Amino acid sequence: MDETDKKDVPTPRKISFEKIKKIIRYDWMIVVLNVLISLIITVPAFILFYKYVPEIKLVIADKHVLRLDYIFTALVIFTLIYLVVRLIKKIMLGVILMVFIYLFTNMILHKYSFREIAQDYKSLIIFLIEEPVEVPFLPESAHFRNSAKFKAAVVPANPSVRNFSVVISLKHFNDPYLNRRYGQVIRYFSIFKEIKNRWNYVYDPGKVEYYAPASESIVHLSGDCDDYAILMATCIMSVGGESRIVRTIGHVYPEVKICHKQDFIKYNLLIRQLFEKESKNKDIFYHEDEEGYVWLNFDYTDRYPGGKFMNPKIIGILHF
């Protein structure tokens, strides 16, 4: 081979071990970044779509319920988003920057901040781990015995009752951020906490069924389940909420309208935060009405909203 031929032969490129390590490290960083981006997008997408997937439950040891539909939905959404992210990875940096600017602008305008994103993610995780328990409910046309006496005792427009309700609605949970994020529900939970903590059970006189008006119960915070239900329902209504009284066998209790079911994820987290010790290792129980709204048990049988029903069999419902 002459000198001219030698010049035409390409010289093998030598790649050092350090360069190989850098390439591998870069590839892994891209994979990790893609996964993180996909996870971030998956959570809000899951919140939007999970309610449209039919329920598939797996009961383990007659106690634990595994929501297979949640797992399937999350995996499908994550996989699709991950594939899209890989296809458009060249423009993902720009997308991330735009999202960051959008969130920062909303934070300045007090609309949707990074803290709220973290809360939404935490809400979803808590909801998946400790899913609230929906209890079957009778049609709302069920007859309610002595309904006229109950309605006469519920007086939300009474000045004394109104003043009492406003004061105790502001006594607990006065974090401005929580007030802005959860609105009136914070006030309902404050009312529940105050009345529940101060209530004393006292029987009716003799064999007489006595229905104490709320204006009377606010003085001593005592009475039986009728009186408690009347007072709780009245106080919630006095600050603009919706309440109803439910009758079961041998008991009545108040329920409060919280939100539409699709928004219950964040209120589930709120209960876990505000009543952390009281609700630890316990389920949150609720009823859903025909319009898809969640009604929580505000009974004195537990120390947090949504406690276990004393008796799940409903024999009467009283709306106001």
PAZA-625313 format. One record per atom (N, C-alpha, C, CB): x, y, z. Coordinates in steps of 0.05 Angstrom, whole numbers, padded with zeros to 5 digits, always signed. Each point is the difference from the previous one (the first is absolute). Glycine has a CB too. Layout:
residues N
XYZ...
//
This chain:
residues 320
+00017-00024+00000-00017+00024+00000+00018+00025+00000-00037-00025+00025+00032+00042-00044+00017+00024-00002-00010+00022+00020+00010-00011-00048+00004+00033+00048-00006+00021+00019-00027+00013-00006+00049+00009+00004-00057-00008-00030-00026+00012-00007-00023-00017+00011+00020+00019-00042-00017-00045+00040-00021-00018+00011-00003+00002+00030+00008-00031-00038+00015+00034+00051+00000+00003+00029-00016+00025+00009+00044-00024+00002-00041+00045-00018-00014+00025+00008-00030-00004-00002+00039+00027-00016-00049-00044-00002-00029-00004-00004-00013-00018+00021+00007+00007-00049+00009-00022+00063-00011-00018+00021-00008+00016+00025+00029-00038-00018-00055+00037+00026-00008+00016+00024+00012-00010+00025-00043+00009-00022+00052+00009+00038+00012-00007+00026-00022-00007+00020+00040+00030-00010-00038-00053+00024-00020-00007+00020-00001+00021+00022+00007-00049-00010-00033+00056+00017-00003+00020+00021+00001-00014+00028-00029+00028-00030+00045-00017+00047+00003-00011+00026-00018+00015+00020+00048-00013-00011-00066-00003+00024-00018+00012+00020+00010-00009+00028-00039+00000-00032+00046+00019+00048+00010-00006+00027-00022-00011+00018+00035+00035-00006-00027-00049+00027-00019-00011+00019-00015+00023+00014+00030-00040+00007-00017+00062-00002-00013+00023+00013-00022+00011-00018+00042+00011+00024-00037-00010-00050-00021+00010-00019-00024-00019+00000+00036+00022-00028-00030-00048+00028-00022-00019+00001-00017+00004+00025+00027-00033-00026-00014+00037+00049-00015+00005+00025-00017+00025-00002+00037-00023+00025-00027+00043-00038-00015+00025-00003-00025-00004-00017+00042+00026+00005-00039-00042-00027-00022-00006-00018-00022-00015+00015+00031+00000-00040-00022-00021+00055-00019-00016+00015-00014+00017+00021+00028-00041-00007-00012+00058+00021-00012+00017+00021-00020+00019-00012+00042-00004+00026-00036+00015-00049-00018+00018-00014-00026-00014-00007+00039+00026-00018-00037-00050+00006-00023-00016-00007-00018-00006+00024+00026-00020-00038-00014+00013+00060-00015-00006+00025-00014+00026+00010+00032-00038+00011-00018+00060-00013-00012+00025+00009-00025+00007-00017+00045+00016+00015-00043-00022-00041-00023+00005-00018-00023-00018+00008+00031+00014-00037-00025-00039+00042-00021-00020+00008-00013+00009+00026+00025-00037-00023-00009+00044+00043-00011+00009+00026-00017+00025-00003+00040-00020+00023-00030+00039-00039-00015+00025-00005-00026-00006-00013+00043+00025-00004-00043-00043-00016-00025-00007-00013-00020-00013+00019+00026-00006-00043-00016-00011+00060-00017-00014+00020-00012+00020+00019+00027-00041-00004-00011+00060+00014-00009+00020+00019-00021+00018-00013+00044-00001+00023-00039+00010-00047-00019+00016-00015-00026-00015-00004+00037+00024-00023-00035-00049+00016-00024-00017-00005-00016-00003+00026+00023-00024-00037-00009+00020+00059-00014-00003+00026-00014+00025+00008+00034-00033+00014-00021+00056-00018-00012+00026+00007-00025+00004-00016+00045+00018+00010-00045-00025-00036-00024+00004-00016-00021-00021+00005+00029+00021-00035-00020-00045+00043-00019-00022+00004-00020+00006+00023+00035-00032-00016-00026+00045+00037-00017+00004+00024-00024+00017-00007+00040-00004+00029-00037+00028-00040-00025+00015-00007-00016-00013-00022+00023+00041+00012-00010-00056-00030-00015-00014-00021-00017-00022+00013+00036+00011-00034-00024-00025+00053-00015-00021+00014-00024+00011+00014+00043-00025+00006-00040+00048+00008-00022+00013+00014-00023+00007-00019+00033+00018+00034-00026-00011-00059-00020+00007-00019-00015-00025-00011+00027+00040-00012-00013-00062+00009-00012-00023-00015-00008-00024+00017+00027+00015-00037-00017-00017+00062-00005-00025+00015-00030-00005+00005+00045+00007+00022-00060+00015-00019-00029-00003+00007-00016-00012-00023+00005+00039+00031+00006-00039-00056-00014-00011-00023+00005-00029-00004+00002+00045-00021+00016-00057+00037+00007-00028-00003-00017-00017+00019+00048+00012-00014-00060-00033+00004-00017-00018+00018+00017-00011+00023-00029-00012-00040+00016+00010+00063+00014-00011+00024+00006-00029-00003-00023+00034+00028+00048-00041-00021+00009-00027+00001+00015-00004+00027+00004-00004-00052-00017-00010+00070+00011-00002+00027+00009-00028+00006-00030+00037+00015+00052-00040-00001+00010-00025+00009+00001+00000+00031+00027-00007-00043-00044-00009+00056-00001-00001+00029+00020-00020+00010-00049+00013-00001+00066-00004+00019+00021-00018+00011-00006-00005+00030+00034+00019-00033-00037-00044+00039-00005-00009+00028-00024+00013+00012+00049-00007+00005-00070+00012-00022-00025+00011+00010+00003+00027+00014-00017-00046+00004+00039+00059-00008+00005+00025+00015+00011+00022-00018+00008-00027+00041+00013+00021-00056+00013+00020-00017-00011-00001-00028+00042-00004+00028-00046+00027-00040-00011+00002-00027+00021+00012-00018-00047+00005+00018+00054-00019-00039+00019+00010-00019-00015+00009-00025+00036-00032+00018-00033+00057-00025-00014+00011-00023+00017-00005-00026-00022+00036+00029+00015-00058-00042+00014-00007-00025-00004+00020-00022-00004-00048+00013-00020+00061-00013-00006+00020-00020+00018+00024+00002-00047-00016-00001+00054+00023+00026+00018+00023+00004+00028-00007-00011-00026+00013+00041+00035-00038-00034+00027-00008-00009+00001-00001-00030+00006-00027+00042-00026+00015-00055-00001-00002-00029+00000+00027-00013-00024-00044+00005+00007+00062+00005-00003+00027-00011+00026+00015+00002-00048+00000+00012+00061-00001+00012+00025+00014+00004+00022-00010-00019-00013+00008+00048+00015-00035-00051+00020-00011-00017-00004+00007-00029+00004-00038+00032-00029+00037-00042-00006+00007-00028+00007+00030-00005-00036-00035-00001+00027+00052+00020+00006+00029-00004+00029+00006+00000-00044+00011+00022+00059-00024-00003+00029+00005+00002+00014-00010-00025-00003-00005+00050-00004-00018-00060+00013-00012-00023-00004+00018-00025-00007-00046+00019-00018+00056-00023-00006+00017-00023+00015+00026+00002-00045-00021-00003+00046+00033+00027+00014+00025+00004+00030-00003-00004-00036+00015+00032+00046-00038-00022+00029-00005-00003+00008-00002-00029+00000-00024+00044-00017+00010-00060+00006-00003-00029-00001+00027-00014-00019-00046+00001+00000+00063+00007-00002+00027-00012+00024+00017+00008-00050-00003+00001+00058+00001+00024+00023+00015+00009+00025-00008-00015-00020+00004+00045+00024-00029-00050+00023-00010-00015+00000+00011-00029+00002-00041+00029-00026+00042-00040-00001+00010-00028+00006+00029-00003-00034-00035-00008+00027+00050+00029+00004+00029-00002+00021+00010+00019-00047+00005-00014+00067-00023+00020+00020+00007+00021+00016+00025-00008+00002-00049+00012+00000+00054-00038+00016+00023-00008-00012+00026+00007+00017-00027-00037-00044+00027+00040-00013+00025+00008-00010+00000+00029-00014+00006-00048+00021-00027+00062-00010-00003+00028+00011+00022+00018-00004-00049-00006+00029+00057+00001+00012+00021+00017-00015+00026-00003+00045-00021-00005-00054+00027-00019-00016+00024-00004-00027-00002+00013+00024+00007-00043-00036-00031+00041-00026-00005+00013+00002+00003+00030-00013-00031-00037+00034+00019+00049+00004+00002+00029+00004+00029+00008+00021-00045+00000-00006+00060-00016+00004+00029+00006-00026+00015-00001+00046-00003-00018-00063-00003-00002-00026+00014-00002-00018-00007+00023+00005-00001-00050-00005-00025+00058-00016-00008+00023+00009+00014+00025-00008-00044-00021+00035+00046+00025+00011+00013+00023-00009+00029+00001+00040-00031+00000-00038+00045-00023-00008+00028-00001-00029+00003+00006+00036+00009-00034-00053-00027+00023-00029+00001+00004-00006-00003+00030-00008-00020-00046+00021+00000+00059-00005-00005+00029+00010+00023+00017+00003-00049-00009+00020+00060+00001+00011+00023+00015-00019+00024-00002+00047-00017-00008-00057+00022-00016-00019+00022-00004-00025-00004+00017+00018+00007-00047-00029-00031+00047-00024-00006+00016+00006+00003+00029-00016-00031-00035+00040+00024+00044+00007+00003+00028+00000+00030+00007+00027-00043-00001-00016+00060-00016+00000+00028+00005-00028+00011+00001+00044+00004-00023-00062-00015+00006-00027+00010-00001-00018-00015+00020+00007+00011-00048+00005-00028+00065-00015-00015+00020-00022-00018-00011+00010+00037+00032-00004-00049-00055-00020-00018-00012+00007-00030+00004-00009+00035-00034+00033-00043+00026+00007-00028+00003+00031-00002+00004-00040-00015-00029+00048+00010+00053+00028+00002+00007+00013-00028+00000-00009+00041+00026+00036-00041-00022+00015-00025+00002-00010-00016+00025+00040+00021-00024-00047-00006+00044-00010-00013+00025-00026-00016-00006+00021+00037+00028-00037-00025-00045-00026-00013-00006+00005-00025-00018-00023+00044+00003+00044-00042-00020+00007-00024-00016+00008-00023+00019+00015+00029-00038+00002-00022+00058+00009-00020+00019-00024-00011+00015+00045+00023+00004-00064-00006+00004-00023-00009+00014-00017-00018-00017+00000+00042+00026-00003-00036-00052-00015-00017-00018+00012-00028-00003-00015+00041-00024+00042-00041+00022+00013-00026-00002-00002-00016+00026+00032+00020-00033-00029-00006+00055-00003-00013+00026-00029-00010+00004+00036+00029+00019-00056-00013-00028-00028-00008+00002-00005-00026-00015-00013+00048+00003+00024-00050-00027-00004-00024-00016+00013-00025+00013-00001+00028-00041+00025-00024+00052+00014-00023+00013-00016-00009+00024+00045+00017-00016-00053+00002+00033-00016-00008+00024-00026-00013-00008+00021+00038+00025-00034-00027-00047-00025-00011-00009+00003-00029-00009-00015+00046-00013+00037-00052-00001+00005-00027-00010+00007-00019+00023+00015+00019-00043+00000-00009+00063+00008-00017+00023-00023-00004+00019+00047+00016-00005-00062+00005+00011-00021-00001+00020-00026+00010-00013+00033+00007+00039-00043-00022-00057-00023+00008-00015-00025+00002+00018+00019-00022-00041-00035+00043+00039-00024+00002+00016-00020-00022-00008+00006+00050+00003-00023-00057+00016-00019-00022-00003-00028+00012-00007+00027-00030+00032-00037+00024-00055-00027+00008-00007-00020-00020+00011+00016+00024-00042-00036-00015+00056-00020-00018+00012-00026+00003-00016+00021+00004+00046-00033-00026-00054-00025+00001-00015-00022+00017+00015+00011-00045-00021-00026+00060+00006-00019+00018+00012-00028-00005-00011+00036+00034+00006-00057-00031+00011-00027-00003-00009-00009+00024-00017-00010-00028+00041-00011+00025-00057-00011+00023-00015-00007+00022+00019-00017-00030-00035+00020+00055+00027-00004+00022+00018-00029+00007+00005+00043+00017-00017-00061-00034+00007-00028+00004+00006-00009-00015+00025-00008+00006-00049+00028-00018+00063-00007-00016+00024-00014+00018+00020+00040-00030-00008-00060+00019+00022-00016+00015+00019+00016+00005+00025-00042-00020-00018+00038+00044+00030+00014+00007+00025-00020+00006+00022+00039+00019-00027-00038-00036+00048-00020+00003+00022+00005+00025+00016-00003-00050+00002-00018+00064+00005+00001+00025+00016+00016+00022-00014-00003-00028+00042+00001+00029-00068+00015+00019-00016-00008+00029+00007+00004-00033-00036-00029+00038+00042-00010+00027+00007+00014+00010+00025-00044-00010-00022+00047-00008+00042+00013+00009+00026+00029+00006-00005-00033-00029+00026+00046+00013-00042+00028+00006-00006+00003+00027-00014+00009-00050-00003-00025+00054-00017+00002+00025-00016-00006+00025+00017-00014-00026-00041-00004+00022+00061-00006+00023+00017+00023+00007+00018-00048-00014-00001+00065-00007+00007+00023+00005+00018+00025+00010-00015-00018-00036+00029+00018+00033-00055+00023+00009-00016-00005+00030-00008+00009-00048-00017+00006+00066+00029-00005+00028-00004+00027+00015-00007-00039-00002+00033+00048-00002-00058+00026+00011-00007+00001+00031-00001+00007-00041-00026-00031+00053+00023+00000+00030-00002-00003+00013+00028-00020-00004-00045+00018-00012+00066-00001+00012+00027+00026+00015+00006-00031-00038+00015+00029+00063-00007+00025+00016+00005+00020-00013+00019-00027+00040-00009+00017-00051+00031+00018-00013+00019+00014-00024-00012-00029+00016+00037+00014-00032-00052+00011-00024-00013+00020+00009-00021-00042-00026+00010+00035+00046-00026+00017+00009-00021+00027+00010+00012-00040+00012-00028+00039+00004+00049+00024+00010+00012+00017-00022+00011-00024+00042+00012+00011-00061+00002+00015-00023+00011+00013-00016-00023-00033-00003+00038+00019-00001-00060+00011-00015-00022+00024+00013-00013-00046-00018-00008+00044+00045+00004+00022+00014-00012+00025-00001+00018-00033+00031-00022+00029-00028+00048+00023+00000+00018+00015-00027+00000-00024+00033+00029+00009-00055-00027+00013-00026+00000+00010-00009-00027-00029-00013+00038+00018+00025-00060+00010-00007-00027+00027+00012-00005-00047-00002-00016+00054+00023+00032+00026+00013-00003+00020-00007+00022-00024+00037-00022+00016-00055+00040+00017-00007+00023+00023-00018-00008-00040+00005+00029+00036-00022-00048+00021-00020-00007+00008+00003-00030-00017-00032+00036+00040+00023-00043+00009-00003-00028+00000+00027-00015-00017-00047+00001+00031+00067+00009+00000+00026-00012+00024+00006-00017-00026+00015+00039+00036-00035-00053+00022+00004-00019-00012+00013-00025+00025-00041+00018-00015+00065-00026-00010+00014-00023+00001-00017-00026+00014+00043+00021+00008-00059-00023+00002-00017-00024-00022-00020-00001+00050+00007+00000-00055-00020+00022-00022-00021+00001-00027+00013-00005+00027-00027+00032-00031+00051-00021-00025+00014-00005-00004+00006-00029+00003+00020+00046+00018-00012-00059-00002+00006-00029-00004-00025-00017+00029+00040+00008-00016-00061+00000-00001-00025-00016-00026-00015+00004+00050-00003+00003-00060+00002+00022-00023-00017+00006-00025+00015+00007+00032-00032+00017-00030+00059-00014-00024+00016+00003-00016-00007+00025-00001+00004-00049-00026-00005+00045-00018-00003+00022+00003-00026+00016-00031+00028-00026+00041-00049+00013+00003-00026+00013+00017+00002+00025-00006-00022-00045+00026+00040+00044+00017+00004+00024-00018+00009+00024+00040+00012-00029-00059+00006+00023-00018+00009+00021-00018-00022+00011+00000+00045-00022-00009-00063+00005-00016-00023+00009+00016-00018+00018-00027+00002-00043+00052-00006+00036+00017-00018+00017+00006+00013+00027+00020-00020-00042-00017+00046+00042+00004+00014+00026-00025-00002+00018+00032+00032-00023-00055-00029+00011-00025-00004+00015-00002-00028+00011-00023+00035-00028+00029-00055+00012-00001-00027+00009+00019-00005+00023-00012-00014-00046+00036+00024+00044+00020-00005+00021-00009+00013+00027+00036-00001-00035-00046+00025+00033-00008+00014+00025-00024-00013+00013+00018+00042-00019-00039-00048+00004-00023-00012+00012+00006-00029+00010-00030+00028-00030+00044-00043+00014+00006-00028+00007+00017-00001+00026-00001-00013-00048+00020+00031+00050+00018+00000+00024-00014+00009+00025+00038+00008-00030-00059+00008+00027-00013+00011+00024-00027-00013+00007+00023+00043-00011-00032-00061-00007-00027-00011+00004-00001-00020+00023-00009+00007-00049-00012-00006+00065-00005-00019+00021-00027-00013-00004+00027+00027+00032-00027-00053-00030-00025-00015-00005-00018+00000+00025+00024-00029-00034-00048+00039+00030-00020+00001+00022-00026-00011-00011+00022+00040+00022-00035-00058-00007-00025-00012-00009-00023+00019+00001+00017-00044+00016-00038+00038-00032-00025+00016+00001-00014-00004+00026-00004-00004-00050-00013+00023+00058-00015-00003+00025-00020-00023+00000+00006+00049+00007-00003-00068+00011-00019-00022+00002-00003-00015-00026-00024+00025+00035-00001-00031-00042-00006-00014-00025-00008+00019-00023-00014-00040+00027+00019+00066-00022-00008+00020-00020+00022+00004-00021-00028+00023+00035+00020-00023-00060+00020+00006-00021+00002+00030-00004-00011-00044-00023+00033+00055+00033+00003+00029+00000+00020+00008-00022-00010+00001+00050+00001+00019-00066+00017+00010-00021+00009+00029+00007-00024-00030-00035+00048+00032+00045+00010+00026+00009+00007+00018-00025+00018-00021+00043-00028+00045-00044+00007+00018-00022+00030+00007+00002-00047+00018-00002+00059-00011-00020+00028+00006+00000+00006+00024+00018+00004-00018-00046-00023+00037+00048+00004+00024+00017+00002-00008+00029-00025+00027-00033+00015-00050+00040+00002-00010+00028+00026-00015+00004-00050-00002+00003+00057-00015-00023+00023-00018+00003+00027+00015+00000-00026-00035-00022+00027+00059+00010+00025+00015-00001+00008+00010+00028-00010+00014-00047-00010-00014+00066+00006+00010+00027+00016-00020+00016-00042+00027-00002+00034-00053+00000+00013-00020+00017+00014-00023-00016-00035+00010+00034+00031-00010-00061+00012-00021-00017-00004-00028+00012+00034+00034-00015-00059-00040+00020-00006-00026+00012-00027-00010-00012+00025+00011+00043-00029-00037-00042-00025-00012-00009+00005-00027-00012-00018+00045-00009-00003-00057-00004+00003-00026-00012+00007+00003-00030-00033-00020+00034+00030-00002-00049+00008+00001-00028-00018+00019-00017+00017-00047+00005-00043+00049+00003-00017+00018-00014+00010+00029+00003-00039-00031+00008+00045+00038+00016+00009+00028+00006+00026+00006-00014-00024-00002+00044+00042-00018-00043+00026+00004-00014-00003+00004-00030+00022-00028+00036-00038+00011-00048-00005+00002-00029-00013+00027-00007-00005-00050-00003-00014+00059+00019-00013+00025-00005+00020+00023+00002-00043-00018+00018+00059+00018+00003+00020+00022+00003+00020+00000-00022-00007-00003+00050+00018-00020-00056+00021-00001-00021-00010+00009-00027+00021-00038+00025-00045+00028-00032-00012+00008-00026-00006+00030-00001-00020-00046-00004+00011+00057+00027-00007+00028+00001+00025+00018-00003-00039-00011+00029+00060+00003-00015+00025+00016-00001+00012+00000-00028+00008-00010+00049-00008-00013-00062+00011-00002-00027-00017+00018-00019+00016-00047+00009-00042+00046-00006-00017+00016-00017+00003+00030+00007-00032-00038-00003+00038+00044+00027+00003+00029+00008+00024+00013-00013-00020-00012+00043+00040-00004-00052+00023+00012-00014-00001-00006-00030+00027-00005+00043-00051-00002-00053-00003-00003-00029+00003-00028-00011+00016+00045-00002-00014-00066+00020+00003-00027-00010-00026-00014-00003+00043-00001+00023-00042-00023-00034-00023-00017-00004+00002-00025+00018-00006+00016-00047-00015-00021+00062+00001-00023+00019-00027-00015-00001+00033+00025+00029-00032-00049-00021-00025-00016+00002+00003-00018+00024-00008+00002-00050-00014-00012+00060+00000-00018+00023-00009-00028-00009-00010+00038+00032+00025-00058-00025-00005-00027-00008-00009-00017+00024+00034+00005-00038-00055-00021+00033-00009-00018+00022+00007-00029-00006-00038+00032+00010+00050-00044+00009+00005-00029-00002-00015-00013+00023+00046+00006-00021-00043-00032+00025-00015-00014+00021+00011+00009+00027-00008-00040-00030-00009+00054+00045+00007+00009+00027+00020+00024+00001-00008-00046+00013+00011+00060-00035+00020+00022+00001-00005+00019-00023+00034-00030+00021-00028+00056-00017+00000+00020-00022+00027+00014+00001-00050+00006+00002+00059+00003-00025+00026+00014-00001+00000+00020-00024+00024-00040+00021-00007+00060-00020+00001+00020-00022+00020-00008-00021-00013+00036+00033+00007-00029-00058+00019-00002-00022+00002+00027-00013-00012-00048-00008+00036+00053-00003+00006+00027-00012+00010-00004-00029+00011+00019+00046-00022-00003-00064+00008-00001-00028+00027+00013-00003-00048+00001-00015+00068-00016+00004+00027+00010-00001+00008+00009-00028+00011-00031+00036-00015+00014-00056+00010+00007-00027-00011-00021-00019+00042+00021+00018-00036-00017-00044-00006-00020-00020+00020-00023+00003-00020+00035-00032+00012-00059+00026+00017-00023+00004+00027+00003-00014-00040-00028+00005+00041+00040-00029+00025+00002-00014+00020+00018+00013-00025-00008-00041+00016+00025+00060+00017+00018+00015+00007-00011+00028-00019+00038-00025+00009-00062+00032+00003-00010+00027+00029-00008+00006-00048-00016-00002+00064+00012-00018+00028-00008+00005+00014+00020+00018+00001-00022-00045-00004+00048+00039+00014+00020+00017-00012+00003+00027+00012+00024-00042-00039-00028+00045-00012+00003+00026+00006-00024+00018-00037+00027-00021+00042-00050+00008+00009-00023+00015+00027+00005+00013-00025-00030-00032+00043+00043+00017+00026+00008+00011-00004+00021+00023+00022-00009-00044-00040+00027+00040-00005+00021+00020-00008-00012+00027-00014+00031-00036-00003-00051+00035-00008-00014+00025+00024-00013+00013-00047-00007-00018+00063-00006+00001+00024-00014+00011+00020+00020+00012-00006-00036-00034+00006+00060+00024+00019+00020+00011-00011+00013+00025+00016+00008-00046-00041+00001+00045-00011+00015+00023-00007-00018+00023-00018+00033-00032+00012-00058+00026-00007-00020+00022+00019-00024-00002-00049+00015-00001+00074-00008+00000+00021-00021-00005-00001-00022+00021+00028+00035-00021-00028-00028+00047+00000-00020+00021-00027-00014+00002+00034+00027+00025-00055-00012-00028-00027-00011+00003-00006-00021-00023-00015+00043+00022+00025-00038-00046-00007-00017-00023+00021-00021-00006-00027+00038-00018+00049-00038+00033+00022-00018-00006-00009-00029+00000+00032+00033+00020-00026-00047-00042-00006-00029-00003-00030-00005+00000+00042-00011+00022-00058+00032-00029-00029-00003-00002-00010+00007-00027-00004+00010+00049-00018-00021-00057-00012+00007-00026-00017+00025+00002+00000-00048-00013-00004+00061-00010-00019+00023-00001-00024-00010-00016+00037+00034+00002-00061-00031+00010-00025-00011-00011-00017+00024-00011+00001-00040+00032-00015+00035-00054-00016+00021-00011-00024-00012-00016+00040+00030-00002-00060-00013-00003-00022-00007-00018+00002+00018-00024-00029-00015+00039+00020+00004-00062-00001+00016-00024-00029+00002-00009+00047-00015-00014-00056+00040+00009-00028+00003-00008-00004-00004-00030-00006+00032+00038-00018-00029-00047-00006-00006-00028+00013+00019-00019-00043-00017+00015+00052+00041-00006+00013+00019-00017+00031-00002+00001-00039+00030+00006+00048-00050+00009+00029-00004+00002+00015+00016+00021-00003-00010-00047-00012+00021+00066+00013+00015+00022+00005-00018+00024-00023+00042-00016+00045-00036+00030+00009-00015+00023-00011+00013+00025+00042-00015-00023-00055-00002+00040-00010+00008+00026+00015-00015+00022-00046+00010-00019+00059+00005+00037+00016-00012+00021-00016-00002+00026+00041+00018-00021-00035-00039+00035-00011-00005+00027+00013+00019+00020-00009-00049-00011-00007+00066+00025+00009+00018+00020-00009-00008+00028+00000+00037-00034-00004-00063+00038-00010-00010+00025+00021+00001+00022-00030-00030-00025+00021+00027+00050+00019+00001+00023+00012-00028+00005-00027+00038+00020+00021-00057-00037+00010-00027+00005+00029-00003-00007-00045-00017-00010+00057+00037-00003+00029+00000-00004+00011+00028+00001-00004-00041-00028+00030+00044+00029+00012+00026+00005+00009+00014-00025+00014-00017+00044-00023+00008-00067+00007+00014-00025-00024-00002-00019+00049-00011+00006-00052+00030-00024-00022-00002-00020+00004-00024-00018-00004+00050+00001-00019-00064-00005+00002-00024-00017+00006-00025+00016+00015+00028-00037-00021-00028+00063+00004-00023+00017-00019-00023-00008+00016+00030+00037-00012-00053-00025-00016-00023-00007-00029+00004+00010+00040-00030+00003-00059+00022-00020-00028+00003+00007-00007-00020+00022-00011+00014-00047-00005-00004+00066-00009-00017+00022-00016-00023-00010+00000+00039+00031-00018-00033-00051-00016-00021-00013-00003+00008-00029-00025-00012+00044+00034-00004-00063-00001+00008-00028-00028-00001-00012+00046-00016-00004-00065+00003+00018-00027-00003-00010-00016+00026+00004+00001-00050+00008-00008+00064-00029-00014+00025+00001-00030-00005-00001+00039+00024-00022-00054-00010+00040-00029-00003-00001-00014+00027-00003+00004-00041+00029+00011+00062-00032-00012+00026-00004+00021+00022-00005-00038-00014+00029+00031+00033-00046+00018+00022-00007-00016+00026+00001+00029-00029-00029-00018+00049+00043-00014+00026+00003+00017+00022-00013-00023-00016+00043+00012+00028-00064+00014+00022-00013-00012+00027+00009+00011-00029-00040+00006+00050+00039-00010+00026+00008+00001+00019-00023+00016-00008+00047
//
